[in-house]
Amino acid sequence: MAVEWERIGQPAFDRIVEAVVHRVYDAASRVEAVNGRGGDDGIDIKVSHASRIRVFQLKYYPDGFPTTSHKGRRGSIKASFTRAMRVRRRSGCWWCPVC
């Protein structure tokens, strides 16, 4: 069964990605969905395992990415990355699932 990403909405997209991350990492790691509402420093999901941290920043763009009409989206992703790395400089890994 395929997911119709453009129709599910951002909350469902976020929950699906969170479920996948939990499924992949939960057994040996601590998976935490951050609900910062703009104050999350570019972190939507944080996966901690020993001293390593993986940061996931979720972006939901159902009408496309990247096209010439949506150039600001690249900037948004770059800004999220910069913010996340400034706060979590030693994270080691940053992922950005985009729909």
C-alpha positions as CSV (number, residue, x, y, z in Angstrom):
1,M,0.0,0.0,0.0
2,A,1.4,3.4,-1.0
3,V,1.1,6.5,1.1
4,E,-0.5,9.5,-0.7
5,W,1.9,11.9,1.0
6,E,0.3,15.0,-0.6
7,R,-3.0,14.2,1.0
8,I,-2.2,13.0,4.5
9,G,-1.3,16.4,6.1
10,Q,1.7,17.4,8.2
11,P,0.5,15.9,11.5
12,A,0.1,12.4,9.9
13,F,3.4,12.8,8.0
14,D,5.2,13.6,11.3
15,R,3.6,10.6,13.0
16,I,4.5,8.2,10.2
17,V,8.1,9.3,10.2
18,E,8.2,9.2,14.0
19,A,6.8,5.6,13.9
20,V,9.5,4.6,11.3
21,V,12.3,6.1,13.4
22,H,10.9,4.3,16.6
23,R,10.8,1.1,14.7
24,V,14.4,1.4,13.4
25,Y,16.1,2.8,16.5
26,D,13.9,2.1,19.6
27,A,15.4,-1.3,20.7
28,A,18.9,0.0,21.5
29,S,18.3,3.8,21.6
30,R,16.2,6.5,23.2
31,V,13.9,8.0,20.7
32,E,12.3,11.4,21.6
33,A,9.9,13.4,19.5
34,V,10.6,17.0,20.3
35,N,7.5,19.3,20.3
36,G,9.2,22.7,20.3
37,R,6.7,24.6,18.2
38,G,9.4,26.8,16.8
39,G,11.7,26.6,19.8
40,D,13.1,23.2,19.1
41,D,16.4,24.4,17.6
42,G,15.9,22.5,14.4
43,I,15.2,19.2,16.1
44,D,12.0,17.3,15.6
45,I,13.1,13.8,16.6
46,K,16.2,13.1,18.7
47,V,17.7,9.6,18.8
48,S,20.3,9.0,21.6
49,H,22.5,5.9,21.8
50,A,25.5,6.0,24.2
51,S,27.3,9.2,23.3
52,R,25.9,9.5,19.8
53,I,22.9,11.6,18.9
54,R,21.0,11.6,15.6
55,V,18.8,14.6,14.8
56,F,15.8,14.4,12.5
57,Q,14.3,17.6,11.1
58,L,11.0,16.9,9.4
59,K,9.8,19.0,6.5
60,Y,6.3,18.6,4.9
61,Y,5.9,20.2,1.4
62,P,3.0,18.5,-0.2
63,D,3.0,20.8,-3.2
64,G,6.6,20.1,-4.2
65,F,10.2,20.4,-3.4
66,P,12.4,21.9,-4.7
67,T,11.2,23.8,-7.7
68,T,11.9,27.3,-8.9
69,S,8.7,28.5,-7.4
70,H,9.7,27.1,-3.9
71,K,13.3,28.2,-3.6
72,G,12.8,29.4,-0.1
73,R,12.4,25.8,1.0
74,R,16.1,25.1,0.5
75,G,16.9,28.0,2.7
76,S,14.5,26.8,5.4
77,I,16.2,23.4,5.4
78,K,19.7,25.0,5.5
79,A,18.6,27.2,8.4
80,S,17.2,24.2,10.3
81,F,20.5,22.3,9.8
82,T,22.6,25.3,10.9
83,R,20.4,25.8,14.0
84,A,20.6,22.1,14.9
85,M,24.3,21.9,14.4
86,R,24.9,25.1,16.5
87,V,23.0,23.6,19.4
88,R,24.1,19.9,18.9
89,R,27.5,20.4,17.5
90,R,28.6,16.9,18.4
91,S,25.5,15.2,17.2
92,G,27.3,13.3,14.6
93,C,24.3,12.8,12.3
94,W,21.5,15.0,10.9
95,W,18.6,13.7,8.8
96,C,15.9,15.6,7.0
97,P,13.0,13.5,5.7
98,V,11.1,15.7,3.2
99,C,7.7,15.2,1.8
